[in-house]
Amino acid sequence: MGVFKRAASSVLLASGIVFVFAGLSAALGFTTAGMLASIAAIAALLYAGGTWFGGAPASFSPAGGAETVIVFDRSLRIAAGATPGTPLLSRFPEPLRPKIEKACRLALSGEHTHFDCEHAGARVHFDISPVQSINGMVLYGVLITGSGVRVPAATRSPLATVA
């Protein structure tokens, strides 16, 4: 969002709060009950606006066969993409979190893991691998999840282009 749009939305939000507070205070007077009613109305409007205009939270959906790739850091937070800094495990259902966390910790220690889980009647495949620097130090982890739809490789082997 541009600077102008942020400034405009901030001005509209501030003026809306002032108008609601002033209107309810004028109608109910500057009493404690009037001020509480104003604050409750402002909170309700902010919540309704956030619910209406806010984006849907990221959710886990094993259906559709789409692969999801998530890069995470040592604190198990998403490192890149649309929601950097959010906890990785919050993207997955509660019953799957312990197994995913264990595999992510193994990846951060340098081990690649692959496992399958059943969730909502669908089989979900997980591949979790370390991302290493040229020195071999593990910098990040990468979690790939999906229903196992394979994409054909561009070459037959990783060493096919090396002579």
C-alpha positions as a Markdown table, in Angstrom:
| # | Residue | x | y | z |
|---|---|---|---|---|
| 1 | Met | 0.0 | 0.0 | 0.0 |
| 2 | Gly | 1.4 | 3.4 | -0.9 |
| 3 | Val | 2.2 | 6.2 | 1.5 |
| 4 | Phe | -0.8 | 8.2 | 0.3 |
| 5 | Lys | -3.3 | 5.4 | 0.8 |
| 6 | Arg | -1.9 | 4.7 | 4.3 |
| 7 | Ala | -2.1 | 8.4 | 5.3 |
| 8 | Ala | -5.7 | 8.6 | 3.8 |
| 9 | Ser | -6.9 | 5.5 | 5.7 |
| 10 | Ser | -5.3 | 6.7 | 8.9 |
| 11 | Val | -7.1 | 10.1 | 8.6 |
| 12 | Leu | -10.4 | 8.4 | 7.8 |
| 13 | Leu | -10.0 | 6.1 | 10.8 |
| 14 | Ala | -9.1 | 8.9 | 13.2 |
| 15 | Ser | -12.0 | 11.1 | 12.0 |
| 16 | Gly | -14.4 | 8.2 | 12.2 |
| 17 | Ile | -13.4 | 7.6 | 15.8 |
| 18 | Val | -13.7 | 11.3 | 16.6 |
| 19 | Phe | -17.2 | 11.5 | 15.0 |
| 20 | Val | -18.5 | 8.4 | 16.8 |
| 21 | Phe | -17.2 | 9.5 | 20.1 |
| 22 | Ala | -18.5 | 13.1 | 19.7 |
| 23 | Gly | -21.9 | 11.9 | 18.4 |
| 24 | Leu | -22.5 | 9.4 | 21.2 |
| 25 | Ser | -21.1 | 11.8 | 23.8 |
| 26 | Ala | -23.5 | 14.5 | 22.6 |
| 27 | Ala | -26.4 | 12.1 | 22.7 |
| 28 | Leu | -25.6 | 10.5 | 26.1 |
| 29 | Gly | -23.7 | 13.3 | 27.6 |
| 30 | Phe | -20.1 | 13.3 | 29.1 |
| 31 | Thr | -21.0 | 10.7 | 31.7 |
| 32 | Thr | -19.1 | 7.5 | 32.4 |
| 33 | Ala | -21.9 | 5.5 | 30.8 |
| 34 | Gly | -21.8 | 7.7 | 27.7 |
| 35 | Met | -18.0 | 7.4 | 27.3 |
| 36 | Leu | -18.2 | 3.6 | 27.8 |
| 37 | Ala | -20.9 | 3.4 | 25.2 |
| 38 | Ser | -18.7 | 5.4 | 22.8 |
| 39 | Ile | -15.7 | 3.2 | 23.4 |
| 40 | Ala | -17.8 | 0.0 | 22.9 |
| 41 | Ala | -19.2 | 1.4 | 19.6 |
| 42 | Ile | -15.8 | 2.3 | 18.4 |
| 43 | Ala | -14.4 | -1.1 | 19.3 |
| 44 | Ala | -17.3 | -2.8 | 17.5 |
| 45 | Leu | -16.8 | -0.7 | 14.4 |
| 46 | Leu | -13.1 | -1.4 | 14.3 |
| 47 | Tyr | -13.7 | -5.1 | 14.8 |
| 48 | Ala | -16.4 | -5.2 | 12.1 |
| 49 | Gly | -14.1 | -3.3 | 9.7 |
| 50 | Gly | -11.2 | -5.5 | 10.4 |
| 51 | Thr | -13.3 | -8.6 | 9.8 |
| 52 | Trp | -14.9 | -7.2 | 6.7 |
| 53 | Phe | -11.8 | -5.7 | 5.0 |
| 54 | Gly | -9.1 | -7.8 | 6.5 |
| 55 | Gly | -7.7 | -10.8 | 4.6 |
| 56 | Ala | -8.5 | -14.3 | 5.6 |
| 57 | Pro | -5.9 | -15.9 | 7.9 |
| 58 | Ala | -3.7 | -18.5 | 6.3 |
| 59 | Ser | -5.1 | -21.9 | 6.7 |
| 60 | Phe | -4.0 | -25.4 | 6.0 |
| 61 | Ser | -5.8 | -27.2 | 3.2 |
| 62 | Pro | -4.6 | -30.6 | 2.0 |
| 63 | Ala | -7.1 | -30.7 | -0.8 |
| 64 | Gly | -6.3 | -29.6 | -4.3 |
| 65 | Gly | -2.9 | -31.2 | -4.7 |
| 66 | Ala | -1.1 | -27.8 | -4.7 |
| 67 | Glu | 2.4 | -27.9 | -3.3 |
| 68 | Thr | 3.2 | -25.4 | -0.6 |
| 69 | Val | 6.8 | -24.3 | 0.0 |
| 70 | Ile | 7.6 | -22.5 | 3.3 |
| 71 | Val | 11.1 | -21.3 | 4.3 |
| 72 | Phe | 11.5 | -21.0 | 8.1 |
| 73 | Asp | 14.3 | -19.8 | 10.4 |
| 74 | Arg | 15.8 | -21.2 | 13.6 |
| 75 | Ser | 12.9 | -19.8 | 15.7 |
| 76 | Leu | 10.4 | -21.7 | 13.6 |
| 77 | Arg | 9.0 | -18.5 | 12.1 |
| 78 | Ile | 8.3 | -18.0 | 8.4 |
| 79 | Ala | 11.3 | -16.3 | 6.8 |
| 80 | Ala | 9.9 | -15.3 | 3.4 |
| 81 | Gly | 6.6 | -14.9 | 1.5 |
| 82 | Ala | 3.4 | -13.2 | 2.3 |
| 83 | Thr | 3.5 | -13.6 | 6.1 |
| 84 | Pro | 7.1 | -13.3 | 7.2 |
| 85 | Gly | 7.7 | -13.5 | 11.0 |
| 86 | Thr | 4.5 | -15.5 | 11.7 |
| 87 | Pro | 4.9 | -18.8 | 13.6 |
| 88 | Leu | 5.3 | -21.7 | 11.2 |
| 89 | Leu | 3.3 | -24.1 | 13.3 |
| 90 | Ser | 0.3 | -21.8 | 13.4 |
| 91 | Arg | -0.3 | -22.7 | 9.7 |
| 92 | Phe | -1.1 | -26.3 | 10.6 |
| 93 | Pro | -3.8 | -28.1 | 12.6 |
| 94 | Glu | -3.1 | -28.8 | 16.2 |
| 95 | Pro | -2.8 | -32.6 | 15.9 |
| 96 | Leu | -0.1 | -32.3 | 13.2 |
| 97 | Arg | 2.1 | -29.7 | 15.0 |
| 98 | Pro | 4.2 | -32.0 | 17.2 |
| 99 | Lys | 5.3 | -34.2 | 14.3 |
| 100 | Ile | 6.0 | -31.1 | 12.1 |
| 101 | Glu | 7.9 | -29.4 | 14.9 |
| 102 | Lys | 10.1 | -32.4 | 15.4 |
| 103 | Ala | 10.9 | -32.7 | 11.7 |
| 104 | Cys | 11.6 | -29.0 | 11.5 |
| 105 | Arg | 14.1 | -29.2 | 14.4 |
| 106 | Leu | 15.8 | -32.2 | 12.7 |
| 107 | Ala | 16.1 | -30.1 | 9.5 |
| 108 | Leu | 17.7 | -27.3 | 11.5 |
| 109 | Ser | 20.2 | -29.8 | 12.7 |
| 110 | Gly | 21.0 | -30.9 | 9.2 |
| 111 | Glu | 18.7 | -33.9 | 8.5 |
| 112 | His | 16.2 | -34.3 | 5.7 |
| 113 | Thr | 12.8 | -35.9 | 6.7 |
| 114 | His | 9.8 | -37.1 | 4.8 |
| 115 | Phe | 6.5 | -38.3 | 6.2 |
| 116 | Asp | 2.8 | -38.6 | 5.5 |
| 117 | Cys | -0.1 | -37.6 | 7.6 |
| 118 | Glu | -3.9 | -38.1 | 7.4 |
| 119 | His | -5.9 | -34.9 | 7.9 |
| 120 | Ala | -9.6 | -34.3 | 7.1 |
| 121 | Gly | -9.7 | -37.5 | 5.1 |
| 122 | Ala | -6.8 | -36.6 | 2.8 |
| 123 | Arg | -3.2 | -37.9 | 2.8 |
| 124 | Val | -0.7 | -35.1 | 3.1 |
| 125 | His | 3.0 | -35.5 | 2.2 |
| 126 | Phe | 5.6 | -33.4 | 4.0 |
| 127 | Asp | 9.3 | -33.0 | 3.0 |
| 128 | Ile | 11.4 | -30.9 | 5.4 |
| 129 | Ser | 15.0 | -30.2 | 4.5 |
| 130 | Pro | 17.8 | -28.0 | 5.7 |
| 131 | Val | 19.0 | -25.0 | 3.7 |
| 132 | Gln | 22.8 | -24.8 | 4.1 |
| 133 | Ser | 25.4 | -22.2 | 3.3 |
| 134 | Ile | 28.4 | -23.1 | 1.2 |
| 135 | Asn | 30.3 | -23.8 | 4.4 |
| 136 | Gly | 27.7 | -26.5 | 5.3 |
| 137 | Met | 26.1 | -24.4 | 8.1 |
| 138 | Val | 22.3 | -24.7 | 8.3 |
| 139 | Leu | 20.8 | -21.3 | 7.8 |
| 140 | Tyr | 17.1 | -22.1 | 7.3 |
| 141 | Gly | 14.8 | -24.9 | 6.8 |
| 142 | Val | 12.3 | -25.5 | 4.0 |
| 143 | Leu | 9.0 | -27.3 | 4.4 |
| 144 | Ile | 7.2 | -28.6 | 1.3 |
| 145 | Thr | 3.7 | -30.0 | 1.7 |
| 146 | Gly | 1.1 | -31.2 | -0.7 |
| 147 | Ser | -0.9 | -34.2 | -1.9 |
| 148 | Gly | 2.1 | -35.7 | -3.6 |
| 149 | Val | 1.5 | -34.5 | -7.2 |
| 150 | Arg | 4.8 | -34.9 | -8.9 |
| 151 | Val | 6.2 | -32.4 | -11.4 |
| 152 | Pro | 8.5 | -34.0 | -14.0 |
| 153 | Ala | 12.2 | -33.0 | -13.6 |
| 154 | Ala | 13.9 | -30.9 | -16.3 |
| 155 | Thr | 16.8 | -33.3 | -16.3 |
| 156 | Arg | 17.1 | -37.0 | -15.6 |
| 157 | Ser | 19.6 | -36.6 | -12.8 |
| 158 | Pro | 21.1 | -33.7 | -10.9 |
| 159 | Leu | 24.5 | -34.4 | -12.3 |
| 160 | Ala | 23.3 | -34.6 | -15.9 |
| 161 | Thr | 24.6 | -31.1 | -16.7 |
| 162 | Val | 28.0 | -31.6 | -15.0 |
| 163 | Ala | 30.6 | -33.0 | -17.4 |
